[in-house]
Amino acid sequence: MSQRIIDRRYVGDILQRIYDSDIDFKLTLFSEGGYFYVAQGNRRIPLRGTTVEEAVTDLAGKLTQDFPESDFAVWWRGTFSSERNQAPL
């Protein structure tokens, strides 16, 4: 994973920002067999990682790529870009 993994204490904040964002996206995050997925209709989209921190980091990266102009993507890039070596938020 090229993105630095978020710290566990930020998982809730990041999920809340996704929820509050302008992205029209339904999120069902679940774990099965030690891996995390996002359910979208009948599809399961795998998230990289086996911890919730890795899965949420991957989800944030995917949303930033898919919705680059969204409020969430702007916030994510500004506070937690892979080039920065600092804590988010």
C-alpha positions in Angstrom: 0.0 0.0 0.0 1.7 3.2 -1.1 -0.5 5.4 1.2 0.7 5.7 4.8 -1.8 3.9 7.0 -4.0 6.0 9.2 -3.8 5.7 13.0 -6.7 3.8 14.6 -7.9 6.9 16.5 -8.8 8.6 13.2 -11.0 5.8 11.7 -14.2 7.2 13.1 -13.4 10.8 12.0 -12.6 9.7 8.5 -15.8 7.6 8.2 -17.8 10.5 9.6 -16.2 12.9 6.9 -17.2 10.4 4.2 -20.7 10.3 5.6 -20.9 14.1 5.8 -19.4 14.6 2.3 -21.0 15.5 -0.9 -20.3 12.1 -2.4 -23.4 10.2 -3.4 -22.1 6.8 -2.1 -23.7 4.1 0.0 -21.2 2.5 2.3 -21.6 -0.9 3.8 -18.2 -2.0 5.2 -17.9 -5.6 6.3 -15.2 -8.1 7.1 -15.2 -11.7 5.9 -12.4 -14.2 6.3 -10.1 -11.5 7.7 -10.5 -9.1 4.8 -12.6 -6.0 4.4 -15.1 -5.2 1.6 -17.5 -2.5 0.6 -20.8 -3.8 -0.6 -22.2 -2.0 -3.7 -25.4 -3.6 -4.9 -24.6 -7.2 -5.5 -20.9 -6.5 -5.8 -18.2 -6.7 -3.2 -15.3 -4.4 -3.7 -12.3 -5.6 -1.8 -10.3 -3.2 0.3 -6.6 -3.7 0.7 -5.5 -4.7 4.2 -6.5 -6.9 7.0 -7.0 -4.3 9.7 -9.7 -1.6 9.9 -7.0 1.1 9.6 -5.7 -0.4 6.3 -9.2 -0.8 4.9 -10.3 2.7 5.8 -7.1 4.1 4.3 -7.7 2.2 1.1 -11.4 3.3 1.0 -10.4 6.9 1.4 -7.8 6.6 -1.4 -10.4 5.0 -3.7 -13.0 7.7 -3.0 -10.4 10.4 -3.6 -9.5 8.8 -7.0 -13.2 8.3 -8.0 -14.4 11.7 -6.8 -11.4 13.9 -7.0 -13.3 17.2 -6.8 -15.4 16.2 -3.8 -15.1 17.9 -0.4 -13.8 14.7 1.0 -11.1 14.3 -1.6 -10.0 17.9 -1.1 -9.8 17.4 2.7 -8.1 14.0 2.4 -5.4 15.3 0.1 -4.9 18.4 2.2 -4.6 16.7 5.5 -3.4 13.2 4.8 -1.5 13.0 1.5 1.0 10.2 1.0 3.7 12.8 0.5 3.2 14.3 4.0 4.8 12.7 7.0 2.5 14.0 9.7 -0.6 13.0 11.6 -4.0 13.7 9.9 -6.5 16.1 11.3 
